[in-house]
């Protein structure tokens, strides 16, 4: 197994900011707004759908 060379943090780490649920929801919507490709998503849904009748 290869040895990993992980960074060593020296000194104090910055304080993390805690988000309220409202702020987190705004963050998620903003992220989806700019990263979601709706055309590609619709196309993949159409390709995955079964459009042939089942025969028993």
C-alpha positions in Angstrom: 0.0 0.0 0.0 1.3 3.4 -0.9 2.0 5.9 1.9 -0.2 8.9 1.7 1.4 12.3 2.1 -1.3 14.3 3.8 -0.8 18.0 4.7 0.1 18.8 8.2 -1.8 21.7 9.7 0.4 23.9 11.8 -1.0 26.6 14.1 -4.6 27.4 14.8 -7.3 26.4 12.5 -9.9 29.1 11.5 -13.1 29.0 13.4 -15.9 27.4 11.4 -19.1 29.3 10.8 -22.3 27.4 11.6 -25.2 28.0 9.3 -28.8 28.2 10.3 -31.2 26.0 8.5 -32.5 29.0 6.5 -28.9 29.9 5.4 -28.2 26.3 4.6 -31.3 26.1 2.4 -30.3 29.3 0.6 -26.9 27.8 0.0 -28.3 24.6 -1.4 -30.7 26.4 -3.8 -27.9 28.7 -5.0 -25.7 25.7 -5.6 -28.5 23.9 -7.5 -29.2 27.0 -9.5 -25.7 27.2 -11.0 -24.7 23.5 -11.1 -27.8 21.7 -12.3 -28.1 21.1 -16.0 -31.8 20.7 -16.5 -31.7 19.8 -20.1 -29.2 17.0 -19.5 -31.3 15.8 -16.5 -34.5 15.7 -18.5 -32.7 13.8 -21.3 -31.3 11.2 -19.0 -34.7 10.7 -17.4 -36.3 10.2 -20.8 -33.6 7.6 -21.7 -34.0 5.7 -18.5 -37.8 5.5 -18.8 -39.4 2.3 -20.1 -41.5 3.1 -23.1 -42.2 -0.4 -24.3 -45.2 -2.4 -23.1 -44.6 -5.5 -21.1 -45.8 -8.8 -22.5 -46.5 -11.8 -20.3 
